[in-house]
Amino acid sequence: MLPALIQTGFLSVEGRAFAECAACPVCGGPVSGYDSKERKFATIREGDAAHEIMVTVRRFRCRLCGRVSPARAPFYPGTRLGSPVVDLCVVLSQTMTPGKAATFMESLGIVVDRGTVRNLSSRDIGMIPTTELFGFELPRSVLSLSMVAFRDL
């Protein structure tokens, strides 16, 4: 049941567009649209095939300082996966080795190799709120995706 719950949550963000940026995060100046980029949010296993979940993130250019900044999106700076995936890697690696965490995530249907788990778990991203579910500490960001998915049904 847990794998279905988590995969449904990840699938709920597929194809979503993140396009909100009220002001330049650097200088506070007005922004105008620049372009959009597709970013990989997660990779999930569906049967024997891996399926990449992609989202679109709009970028904006500041009219004062000229800096290009992305819209608010569920990604940590400098990471290539969505923040719920990063949160899951970090939380699981607190109680498991990177290899076991990657294997556990594979059993949930999320494809992340142990090297990526190791690299992400070494980042200082602050405290991640967790909730115990089915005997495992899971990040609330992952569970909230699942709640959004069921609300949208």
FENGIVEN-V328863 format. One record per pair of residues at least 12 apart in sequence whose C-alpha atoms are under 10 Angstrom apart, sorted by the first residue. I is the first residue (numbers start at 1). J is the second residue. D is the distance in whole Angstrom. If there is no record, write none. Layout:
BEGIN
I_J_D, I_J_D
END
This chain:
BEGIN
1_108_9, 1_134_10, 2_107_10, 2_108_7, 2_109_10, 2_133_9, 2_134_8, 3_105_9, 3_106_9, 3_107_7, 3_108_4, 3_109_6, 3_110_9, 4_108_8, 4_109_8, 4_146_9, 5_108_9, 5_142_10, 5_143_8, 5_145_9, 5_146_6, 5_147_9, 5_149_9, 5_150_9, 6_44_10, 6_108_7, 6_109_8, 6_110_9, 6_142_7, 6_143_7, 6_144_10, 6_145_8, 6_146_6, 6_147_10, 6_149_10, 7_43_10, 7_44_7, 7_45_9, 7_46_9, 7_108_8, 7_109_7, 7_110_8, 7_142_10, 7_145_9, 7_146_8, 7_149_10, 8_145_8, 8_146_6, 8_147_9, 8_148_9, 8_149_6, 8_150_8, 9_141_10, 9_142_7, 9_143_7, 9_144_8, 9_145_5, 9_146_4, 9_147_7, 9_148_7, 9_149_5, 9_150_8, 10_41_8, 10_42_7, 10_43_9, 10_44_8, 10_53_8, 10_82_10, 10_84_9, 10_85_9, 10_110_9, 10_142_8, 10_143_10, 10_145_7, 10_146_7, 10_148_10, 10_149_8, 11_41_10, 11_42_9, 11_43_10, 11_44_9, 11_51_10, 11_52_10, 11_53_7, 11_54_9, 11_145_9, 11_146_9, 11_149_8, 12_53_9, 12_145_7, 12_146_8, 12_147_10, 12_148_7, 12_149_5, 12_150_9, 12_152_8, 12_153_10, 13_41_8, 13_42_10, 13_53_8, 13_54_8, 13_55_7, 13_145_8, 13_146_10, 13_148_9, 13_149_8, 14_40_9, 14_41_8, 14_42_9, 14_52_9, 14_53_5, 14_54_6, 14_55_6, 14_56_9, 15_38_9, 15_39_10, 15_41_10, 15_53_8, 15_54_6, 15_55_5, 15_56_7, 16_38_10, 16_53_10, 16_54_8, 16_55_5, 16_56_6, 16_57_9, 17_36_9, 17_37_10, 17_38_9, 17_54_10, 17_55_6, 17_56_5, 17_57_6, 17_58_8, 17_71_10, 17_73_9, 18_36_9, 18_55_8, 18_56_6, 18_57_5, 18_58_6, 18_59_9, 18_70_9, 18_71_6, 18_72_7, 18_73_6, 18_74_9, 19_33_9, 19_36_9, 19_56_8, 19_57_6, 19_58_5, 19_59_8, 19_60_9, 19_70_8, 19_71_5, 19_72_7, 19_73_8, 20_57_9, 20_58_8, 20_59_9, 20_60_9, 20_70_9, 20_71_5, 20_72_6, 20_73_8, 21_33_9, 21_58_9, 21_59_8, 21_60_7, 21_69_8, 21_70_8, 21_71_5, 21_72_6, 21_73_10, 22_60_10, 22_71_9, 22_72_10, 23_60_9, 23_61_10, 23_62_8, 23_63_10, 23_69_10, 23_71_10, 24_60_8, 24_61_8, 24_62_6, 24_63_9, 24_64_9, 24_65_9, 24_66_9, 24_67_8, 24_68_9, 24_69_7, 24_70_10, 24_71_10, 25_62_9, 25_67_9, 25_68_10, 25_69_7, 25_70_9, 25_71_10, 26_62_9, 26_65_8, 26_67_8, 26_68_10, 26_69_9, 27_62_8, 27_64_8, 27_65_7, 27_66_10, 27_67_9, 28_62_8, 28_64_9, 28_65_9, 29_61_10, 29_62_6, 29_63_7, 29_64_6, 29_65_8, 29_66_10, 30_60_10, 30_61_9, 30_62_6, 30_63_6, 30_64_7, 30_65_10, 31_59_10, 31_60_6, 31_61_5, 31_62_4, 31_63_6, 31_64_8, 31_65_10, 31_66_9, 31_67_9, 31_68_9, 31_69_9, 32_59_9, 32_60_5, 32_61_6, 32_62_7, 32_63_7, 32_68_10, 33_58_8, 33_59_6, 33_60_5, 33_61_6, 33_62_9, 33_68_9, 33_69_10, 33_70_10, 33_71_10, 34_58_8, 34_59_5, 34_60_5, 34_61_6, 34_62_9, 34_68_8, 34_69_9, 34_70_9, 35_57_9, 35_58_6, 35_59_5, 35_60_7, 35_61_9, 35_68_10, 35_70_9, 36_56_6, 36_57_6, 36_58_4, 36_59_6, 36_60_9, 36_70_9, 36_71_9, 37_54_10, 37_55_8, 37_56_6, 37_57_5, 37_58_6, 37_59_8, 37_70_9, 38_54_6, 38_55_6, 38_56_4, 38_57_6, 38_58_9, 39_52_10, 39_53_9, 39_54_6, 39_55_5, 39_56_6, 39_57_7, 39_75_10, 39_80_8, 39_81_8, 39_82_9, 40_52_7, 40_53_6, 40_54_5, 40_55_6, 40_56_9, 40_75_10, 40_80_7, 40_81_6, 40_82_7, 41_53_5, 41_54_5, 41_55_6, 41_56_10, 41_74_8, 41_75_8, 41_80_8, 41_81_5, 41_82_4, 41_83_8, 41_84_9, 41_85_8, 42_54_7, 42_55_10, 42_80_9, 42_81_6, 42_82_6, 42_83_9, 42_84_9, 42_85_7, 42_86_10, 42_110_7, 42_111_8, 42_112_9, 43_81_9, 43_85_9, 43_109_8, 43_110_6, 43_111_5, 43_112_8, 44_105_10, 44_106_8, 44_108_9, 44_109_5, 44_110_4, 44_111_5, 44_112_9, 45_106_8, 45_107_9, 45_108_9, 45_109_5, 45_110_6, 45_111_7, 46_109_7, 46_110_9, 47_109_9, 50_109_9, 50_110_9, 50_111_8, 51_110_10, 51_111_9, 52_111_9, 53_81_10, 53_82_10, 54_81_10, 54_82_10, 55_73_9, 55_74_10, 55_82_9, 56_71_10, 56_73_9, 57_70_7, 57_71_6, 57_72_8, 57_73_7, 57_74_10, 58_70_6, 58_71_6, 58_72_9, 58_73_9, 59_71_6, 59_72_9, 74_141_10, 76_125_8, 77_125_10, 79_120_8, 79_123_10, 81_112_10, 81_116_10, 81_120_10, 83_141_8, 83_142_9, 84_128_10, 84_138_10, 84_139_7, 84_140_8, 84_141_5, 84_142_5, 84_143_9, 84_144_9, 84_145_8, 85_105_9, 85_110_8, 85_111_10, 85_112_9, 85_117_10, 85_120_10, 85_139_9, 85_141_9, 85_142_8, 86_112_10, 86_116_9, 86_117_8, 86_119_10, 86_120_6, 86_121_8, 86_123_10, 86_125_9, 86_139_10, 86_141_10, 86_142_10, 87_120_9, 87_121_9, 87_125_9, 87_127_10, 87_128_7, 87_129_9, 87_130_9, 87_138_9, 87_139_6, 87_140_9, 87_141_7, 87_142_8, 88_101_9, 88_105_8, 88_117_9, 88_120_10, 88_121_9, 88_128_9, 88_130_10, 88_137_9, 88_138_7, 88_139_6, 88_140_9, 88_141_9, 88_142_7, 89_101_7, 89_102_8, 89_105_8, 89_112_9, 89_114_9, 89_116_8, 89_117_5, 89_118_8, 89_119_9, 89_120_7, 89_121_6, 89_122_10, 89_138_10, 89_139_9, 90_117_7, 90_118_9, 90_119_9, 90_120_7, 90_121_4, 90_122_8, 90_123_8, 90_124_10, 90_125_9, 90_127_10, 90_128_8, 90_139_9, 91_121_8, 91_127_10, 91_128_7, 91_129_9, 91_130_8, 91_136_10, 91_137_7, 91_138_7, 91_139_7, 92_104_9, 92_105_9, 92_117_9, 92_121_9, 92_136_9, 92_137_8, 92_138_8, 92_139_9, 93_117_7, 93_118_8, 93_120_9, 93_121_6, 93_122_9, 94_121_8, 94_137_10, 95_136_10, 95_137_9, 97_114_9, 97_117_9, 97_118_8, 98_113_9, 98_114_5, 98_115_7, 98_116_8, 98_117_6, 98_118_5, 98_119_9, 98_120_10, 98_121_8, 99_112_10, 99_113_8, 99_114_5, 99_115_8, 99_116_10, 99_117_8, 99_118_8, 100_114_8, 100_117_10, 101_113_9, 101_114_7, 101_117_7, 101_118_9, 102_114_5, 102_115_9, 102_116_9, 102_117_7, 102_118_9, 105_117_10, 128_140_8, 128_141_9, 129_141_8, 130_142_9, 130_143_9, 131_143_9
END
